[in-house]
Amino acid sequence: MTALNVLGTELQACSFDPLTGFFRDGCCNTDTEDHGTHVVCARVTAEFLAYSRQRGNDLSTPRPEYRFVGLQPGDRWCLCARRWKEALLAGVAPPVQLEATHAKALEIVTLAQLQAHALRTPQAPA
């Protein structure tokens, strides 16, 4: 069965460098074992990384024992939907890639909230 994104189409990859996802498969796939619901594909910002560290989840420090290289601003990462929502309420939500954000995110945040923070693809000159 193909996983769907928040737009109702096939879930796209979020990041292979750094390798993200609950399953470390590059996608924001999930299942019942993913208690954190790591389904929001975000391009992390310095503000979000500082906020996350303050909330007890340091995403910047490498943790090789978990195959985690540590994130830098601009990296894409599958975030916990609840943490993204907390960051939204705190005014530091990072932008999201809608096509790579799993539909399960809609159980926690609205499509309108995600769309308001969607990464914009530059338009080609006409």
C-alpha positions in Angstrom: 0.0 0.0 0.0 1.4 3.4 -1.0 1.6 6.0 1.7 -0.1 9.3 1.0 0.9 12.9 1.8 -1.2 15.7 3.2 -2.3 16.6 -0.4 -3.7 13.1 -1.0 -1.0 12.1 -3.5 1.9 9.6 -3.1 4.3 10.4 -0.3 7.6 11.8 -1.6 11.0 11.5 0.0 12.0 14.1 2.6 15.8 13.7 2.8 18.6 11.2 2.2 21.3 13.6 3.4 20.9 13.7 6.3 19.0 10.4 6.2 15.7 11.0 7.9 12.5 9.2 8.8 11.4 7.0 11.7 12.7 4.0 9.6 15.7 6.0 8.3 14.4 5.4 4.8 14.4 9.1 3.7 10.6 9.4 4.0 8.3 10.5 6.7 6.6 7.0 6.9 5.1 5.9 10.1 3.4 2.9 11.8 2.1 2.0 15.3 5.7 1.8 16.6 6.3 5.5 15.8 5.0 6.9 19.1 6.4 10.3 18.2 4.6 10.5 14.9 7.6 11.7 12.9 5.6 12.7 9.8 6.2 16.4 9.1 8.9 17.0 6.5 10.4 20.3 7.5 13.4 22.4 6.5 14.8 23.2 10.0 15.8 26.7 10.9 18.2 28.0 13.6 15.2 29.3 15.5 13.4 25.9 15.5 16.6 24.1 16.4 17.1 26.4 19.4 13.4 26.0 20.4 13.7 22.2 20.2 16.8 22.1 22.3 15.1 24.3 24.9 12.2 21.9 24.9 14.6 19.0 25.7 15.2 17.6 22.2 18.7 18.6 20.9 18.6 18.0 17.2 21.9 19.7 16.5 24.3 17.4 18.4 25.5 14.3 16.5 24.5 11.0 18.1 26.3 8.3 16.1 24.8 5.5 18.3 21.4 6.4 16.7 22.8 7.0 13.2 22.1 10.7 13.8 24.6 13.3 12.4 23.1 16.4 14.0 21.1 18.9 12.0 22.1 22.3 10.6 19.7 25.1 9.5 18.5 24.2 6.1 18.5 20.4 6.6 15.2 18.6 5.9 14.0 16.3 8.7 10.9 14.3 9.6 9.7 16.1 12.7 7.2 14.9 15.3 3.8 16.4 14.3 3.1 17.5 17.9 6.5 19.3 18.2 5.9 21.1 14.9 2.5 22.2 16.3 4.1 23.4 19.5 6.6 25.3 17.4 3.8 26.8 15.4 2.1 28.1 18.6 5.5 29.5 19.8 6.0 31.3 16.4 9.0 29.3 15.3 7.5 26.5 13.1 9.9 25.6 10.3 8.7 25.5 6.7 7.3 22.2 5.5 7.5 20.2 2.3 3.8 19.2 1.8 4.5 16.5 -0.8 6.8 14.8 1.7 4.6 15.2 4.8 2.6 12.1 5.7 -1.2 12.3 5.7 -1.2 11.2 9.4 0.0 14.7 10.3 -3.6 15.9 9.6 -4.6 14.1 12.8 -2.6 16.7 14.7 -2.4 19.8 12.6 -4.6 21.2 9.9 -3.8 21.3 6.2 -4.3 25.1 6.4 -1.6 25.4 9.1 0.8 23.3 7.0 0.0 25.2 3.8 0.7 28.5 5.6 4.2 27.2 6.2 4.8 25.4 2.9 8.1 25.6 1.2 7.6 27.6 -2.0 9.1 26.3 -5.2 10.5 29.2 -7.3 8.5 29.8 -10.5 10.4 29.5 -13.8 10.5 32.8 -15.8 7.8 33.0 -18.4 
